[in-house]
């Protein structure tokens, strides 16, 4: 049905000011950790199979609603915009993770060498790799809508990325961390992907099919799935509060580190977006394909990176701090990129309407 590619209404209140909420959560978490240390001590002990249960539950609350929005039947439309999909996927998987690794290594090992000890730099590079090794699958719907991107292209690309994460995330992360002299058994990485991608993906797929079958697609898009929007953001913010209760001492002792961490993360977002955008321009793609292709390639699946970092390294690790800084920087950077993309629409040929089957 044509309605399957319905656009999201736009950026909501929570999403628009997400950076402000992240800063507030950072402050709240730090204060809790400093003045109520019994709370993080208690939360850190609630574990099963080396997984922090409160954080795992909150991350599922974040990821599950995203997965309900994915319609894998849209992949049958991949042939309608093949070059746009190739550019977006190539940027997301062949360029982005390696660019993030290179930038993080350059800044943490070389440029910021005088400020960051070598062991800490290694942890920061590891966090950057986890952050850059998977493209975002949720907020890109918002960025696409704000640039009047083709909703069909966006939906197809996100659906493909969710499948590619299952296949490519583990080998790419394992390879790059190996270069960084961090060796993690594949079964540990696979467990994280199963826990935080496959399980919510299957649950979202089953929920979507059940609701559409019994209530219809209009009800699902307009009433059911929208109920989870604020729940998702609330889950993210509560997760950040918990994380910063563990990371508070590190931040208070070295607040400058947060600024240093942000530099390669922001550069990765910008460079990746420009690469995909200008390749689309060079290949004469219409603007409504170039815009989502660039923004999908630039954004990060920070929910997954935080979850994997906590599972493997624990909530106290500086690896988790890097992934969390990614949450802080992404929204303002992506809004800046949205503004740039909208102002340069005249660079591209007129858009051609492609009817959906």
C-alpha positions as CSV (number, residue, x, y, z in Angstrom):
1,X,0.0,0.0,0.0
2,X,1.1,3.5,-0.6
3,X,0.4,4.4,3.0
4,X,3.2,2.1,4.1
5,X,5.6,4.8,3.2
6,X,3.8,7.5,5.1
7,X,6.1,10.3,6.4
8,X,6.6,11.0,10.1
9,X,5.0,14.2,11.2
10,X,8.3,15.9,12.0
11,X,10.6,16.5,14.9
12,X,8.9,16.4,18.3
13,X,9.5,18.4,21.4
14,X,11.8,15.9,23.0
15,X,13.8,15.2,19.8
16,X,14.2,18.9,19.0
17,X,15.7,19.7,22.4
18,X,17.4,16.3,22.9
19,X,20.8,17.9,23.5
20,X,19.3,20.0,26.3
21,X,17.7,16.9,27.9
22,X,21.0,15.0,27.6
23,X,22.8,17.8,29.4
24,X,20.2,17.8,32.1
25,X,20.4,14.0,32.4
26,X,24.2,14.3,32.6
27,X,23.9,16.8,35.5
28,X,21.3,14.7,37.3
29,X,23.3,11.5,36.9
30,X,26.5,13.2,38.1
31,X,24.7,14.7,41.2
32,X,23.2,11.3,42.0
33,X,26.5,9.6,41.8
34,X,28.2,12.2,44.0
35,X,25.6,12.8,46.7
36,X,23.7,9.5,46.6
37,X,26.4,6.9,45.9
38,X,24.3,4.1,47.2
39,X,22.1,4.3,44.1
40,X,24.7,3.5,41.5
41,X,26.2,0.9,43.8
42,X,22.8,-0.8,44.0
43,X,22.1,-0.5,40.2
44,X,25.5,-1.9,39.3
45,X,24.9,-5.1,41.3
46,X,21.6,-5.9,39.4
47,X,23.1,-8.2,36.8
48,X,22.3,-11.4,34.9
49,X,24.8,-13.0,32.5
50,X,27.1,-10.1,33.0
51,X,24.3,-7.7,31.7
52,X,23.1,-4.8,33.8
53,X,19.3,-5.5,34.0
54,X,18.0,-1.9,34.5
55,X,20.0,-0.6,31.6
56,X,19.1,-3.6,29.4
57,X,15.4,-3.0,30.0
58,X,15.6,0.7,29.3
59,X,17.5,0.0,26.1
60,X,14.9,-2.5,24.9
61,X,12.3,0.2,25.6
62,X,14.3,2.5,23.3
63,X,14.9,0.0,20.5
64,X,11.7,-2.0,20.3
65,X,9.4,0.9,19.1
66,X,12.0,1.7,16.4
67,X,11.8,-1.8,15.1
68,X,8.0,-1.7,14.8
69,X,8.4,1.1,12.3
70,X,10.4,-1.1,9.9
71,X,8.6,-2.7,7.0
72,X,10.7,-5.3,5.4
73,X,8.3,-5.7,2.5
74,X,9.6,-2.3,1.4
75,X,12.8,-3.9,0.4
76,X,11.0,-5.2,-2.8
77,X,11.2,-1.5,-3.9
78,X,15.0,-1.4,-3.7
79,X,15.2,-1.5,-7.5
80,X,13.4,1.8,-7.9
81,X,16.3,3.8,-6.6
82,X,19.3,1.4,-6.8
83,X,22.0,4.0,-7.1
84,X,20.8,6.0,-4.1
85,X,20.6,2.8,-2.0
86,X,24.2,1.8,-3.1
87,X,25.6,5.2,-2.2
88,X,23.8,5.2,1.2
89,X,24.8,1.6,2.1
90,X,28.3,2.1,0.8
91,X,28.8,5.2,2.9
92,X,27.3,3.5,6.0
93,X,29.3,0.3,5.9
94,X,32.4,0.8,3.6
95,X,33.3,4.4,4.6
96,X,31.8,5.4,8.0
97,X,33.2,2.8,10.4
98,X,36.7,3.1,9.0
99,X,36.6,6.9,8.9
100,X,35.5,7.0,12.6
101,X,38.4,4.6,13.5
102,X,40.9,6.8,11.6
103,X,39.7,10.1,13.1
104,X,39.5,8.7,16.6
105,X,43.0,7.2,16.3
106,X,44.4,10.5,14.9
107,X,42.9,12.7,17.6
108,X,43.1,10.4,20.7
109,X,46.6,9.0,20.0
110,X,48.2,12.0,18.2
111,X,46.5,15.3,18.4
112,X,45.3,15.0,22.0
113,X,48.3,12.9,23.1
114,X,49.4,15.5,25.7
115,X,45.9,15.5,27.4
116,X,44.8,11.8,27.2
117,X,46.9,8.9,28.6
118,X,47.5,6.1,26.1
119,X,45.4,3.5,27.9
120,X,42.5,5.9,28.1
121,X,42.9,6.8,24.5
122,X,42.6,3.2,23.6
123,X,39.3,3.0,25.4
124,X,38.1,6.1,23.6
125,X,39.0,4.7,20.2
126,X,37.1,1.6,21.1
127,X,34.0,3.6,22.0
128,X,34.2,5.5,18.8
129,X,34.4,2.3,16.8
130,X,31.2,1.0,18.5
131,X,29.5,4.3,17.7
132,X,30.5,4.5,14.1
133,X,30.0,0.8,13.2
134,X,26.3,1.0,12.6
135,X,24.0,3.7,11.0
136,X,21.0,5.1,12.8
137,X,17.6,3.4,12.3
138,X,15.3,5.8,14.1
139,X,16.0,9.5,14.0
140,X,16.8,9.3,10.3
141,X,13.1,9.2,9.6
142,X,12.9,12.7,11.3
143,X,15.9,14.0,9.3
144,X,14.5,12.7,6.1
145,X,11.2,14.3,6.8
146,X,12.8,17.7,7.6
147,X,14.6,17.7,4.2
148,X,11.5,16.4,2.3
149,X,13.4,13.2,1.5
150,X,11.7,10.4,-0.4
151,X,10.0,8.4,2.4
152,X,10.1,5.2,0.3
153,X,13.9,5.5,-0.1
154,X,14.3,6.2,3.6
155,X,12.2,3.2,4.6
156,X,14.0,0.8,2.2
157,X,17.4,2.0,3.4
158,X,16.6,1.7,7.1
159,X,15.1,-1.8,6.5
160,X,18.3,-2.9,4.7
161,X,20.5,-1.4,7.4
162,X,18.7,-3.4,10.1
163,X,19.5,-6.6,8.2
164,X,23.1,-5.5,7.5
165,X,23.7,-4.7,11.2
166,X,23.1,-8.4,11.9
167,X,25.6,-9.5,9.3
168,X,28.3,-6.8,9.3
169,X,28.4,-5.2,12.7
170,X,30.3,-8.0,14.5
171,X,33.1,-8.6,11.8
172,X,33.7,-4.8,11.3
173,X,33.9,-4.1,15.1
174,X,36.0,-7.2,15.7
175,X,38.4,-6.2,12.9
176,X,38.8,-2.5,14.0
177,X,39.1,-3.3,17.6
178,X,41.8,-5.9,16.7
179,X,43.8,-3.1,15.1
180,X,43.3,-1.2,18.3
181,X,44.7,-4.2,20.3
182,X,41.3,-4.9,21.9
183,X,40.3,-8.5,21.3
184,X,36.7,-9.5,22.1
185,X,35.4,-13.0,21.5
186,X,32.9,-13.1,18.6
187,X,30.4,-14.9,20.8
188,X,30.3,-11.9,23.1
189,X,29.6,-9.5,20.2
190,X,27.1,-11.9,18.6
191,X,25.3,-12.1,22.0
192,X,25.0,-8.3,22.1
193,X,23.6,-8.2,18.6
194,X,21.1,-10.9,19.3
195,X,20.1,-9.2,22.6
196,X,19.7,-5.7,21.3
197,X,19.0,-6.1,17.6
198,X,17.6,-9.5,16.7
199,X,15.2,-9.9,19.7
200,X,13.6,-6.4,19.4
201,X,13.6,-6.7,15.6
202,X,11.6,-9.9,15.8
203,X,9.4,-8.5,18.5
204,X,8.8,-5.4,16.5
205,X,8.1,-7.4,13.3
206,X,5.6,-9.7,15.1
207,X,3.9,-6.7,16.7
208,X,3.6,-4.8,13.5
209,X,2.1,-7.7,11.6
210,X,-0.3,-8.5,14.3
211,X,-1.6,-4.9,14.7
212,X,-1.9,-4.3,11.0
213,X,-3.7,-7.6,10.5
214,X,-6.2,-6.9,13.3
215,X,-6.4,-3.1,13.3
216,X,-5.2,-2.0,9.8
217,X,-2.2,0.0,8.6
218,X,-3.8,3.4,9.3
219,X,-4.5,2.6,12.9
220,X,-0.9,1.2,13.3
221,X,0.8,4.3,11.7
222,X,-1.5,7.0,13.2
223,X,-2.4,5.7,16.6
224,X,-0.5,2.7,17.8
225,X,3.1,3.3,17.0
226,X,2.9,7.0,17.9
227,X,2.1,6.1,21.5
228,X,5.7,4.9,21.9
229,X,7.4,8.1,20.7
230,X,7.8,9.7,24.2
231,X,8.3,6.3,25.8
232,X,11.3,5.8,23.6
233,X,12.8,9.1,24.5
234,X,12.1,8.6,28.2
235,X,13.9,5.3,28.1
236,X,16.9,7.0,26.5
237,X,17.0,9.8,29.1
238,X,16.6,7.4,32.0
239,X,19.4,5.3,30.6
240,X,21.6,8.4,30.4
241,X,20.9,9.3,34.0
242,X,22.0,5.8,35.1
243,X,25.1,5.9,32.9
244,X,26.2,9.3,34.2
245,X,25.8,8.1,37.8
246,X,28.6,5.7,37.0
247,X,30.6,8.2,34.9
248,X,30.2,11.2,37.2
249,X,33.6,11.0,38.9
250,X,35.4,10.8,35.6
251,X,33.6,13.8,34.2
252,X,34.0,15.9,37.3
253,X,37.7,15.1,37.4
254,X,38.3,15.7,33.7
255,X,35.4,17.7,32.1
256,X,37.7,18.7,29.3
257,X,37.7,15.1,28.1
258,X,34.1,15.4,27.0
259,X,35.0,18.2,24.7
260,X,38.0,16.3,23.3
261,X,35.8,13.2,22.7
262,X,33.3,15.3,20.8
263,X,35.8,16.5,18.2
264,X,36.3,13.3,16.1
265,X,32.7,12.3,16.6
266,X,31.4,15.5,15.1
267,X,33.9,15.4,12.2
268,X,32.8,11.9,11.4
269,X,29.2,13.0,11.1
270,X,30.0,16.0,8.9
271,X,32.6,14.3,6.6
272,X,30.4,11.2,6.1
273,X,27.3,13.3,5.3
274,X,29.3,15.5,2.8
275,X,30.7,12.4,1.1
276,X,27.4,10.8,0.4
277,X,25.7,14.1,-0.5
278,X,28.3,15.1,-3.1
279,X,28.5,11.6,-4.5
280,X,24.7,11.8,-5.0
281,X,25.2,15.2,-6.7
282,X,28.0,13.9,-8.9
283,X,25.8,11.0,-10.0
284,X,22.8,13.3,-10.6
285,X,20.5,11.9,-8.0
286,X,17.5,14.0,-7.2
287,X,17.6,16.0,-3.9
288,X,14.9,13.8,-2.2
289,X,17.3,10.9,-2.6
290,X,20.5,12.7,-1.8
291,X,19.2,14.2,1.4
292,X,18.3,10.9,3.2
293,X,21.2,9.1,1.7
294,X,23.6,11.7,3.3
295,X,21.9,11.9,6.6
296,X,21.4,8.1,7.0
297,X,25.1,7.6,6.3
298,X,26.1,10.3,8.8
299,X,24.0,9.4,11.8
300,X,24.9,6.8,14.4
301,X,22.9,4.0,16.1
302,X,23.9,5.3,19.5
303,X,21.4,3.2,21.4
304,X,23.1,0.0,20.1
305,X,26.6,1.3,20.8
306,X,25.7,2.2,24.4
307,X,24.1,-1.2,24.9
308,X,27.1,-3.1,23.4
309,X,29.6,-1.0,25.3
310,X,27.9,-1.7,28.6
311,X,27.5,-5.4,27.9
312,X,31.1,-5.9,27.0
313,X,33.0,-3.3,29.2
314,X,30.5,-2.5,32.0
315,X,28.8,0.8,32.8
316,X,31.9,2.3,34.5
317,X,34.0,2.0,31.4
318,X,35.3,5.1,29.5
319,X,34.1,3.2,26.4
320,X,30.6,3.9,27.5
321,X,31.4,7.6,28.0
322,X,32.4,8.0,24.4
323,X,29.1,6.4,23.2
324,X,27.2,8.7,25.5
325,X,28.9,11.8,24.2
326,X,27.7,10.6,20.8
327,X,24.2,11.1,22.0
328,X,25.1,14.6,23.1
329,X,26.6,15.7,19.9
330,X,24.5,14.0,17.2
331,X,21.2,16.0,17.4
332,X,22.7,19.6,17.0
333,X,25.1,18.3,14.3
334,X,22.4,16.6,12.4
335,X,20.1,19.6,12.6
336,X,23.0,21.7,11.2
337,X,23.4,19.2,8.3
338,X,19.6,19.3,7.7
339,X,19.9,23.1,7.3
340,X,22.8,22.8,4.9
341,X,21.0,20.2,2.8
342,X,17.8,22.3,2.6
343,X,19.8,25.4,1.5
344,X,21.6,23.5,-1.3
345,X,18.5,21.9,-2.9
346,X,19.1,24.0,-6.0
347,X,22.3,22.0,-6.7
348,X,20.3,19.0,-7.7
349,X,18.1,18.1,-10.7
350,X,14.3,18.3,-10.5
351,X,12.8,15.4,-8.6
352,X,11.0,12.8,-10.5
353,X,8.0,11.1,-8.9
354,X,8.4,7.3,-8.6
355,X,5.1,5.6,-8.0
356,X,5.0,2.7,-5.5
357,X,3.6,-0.6,-6.5
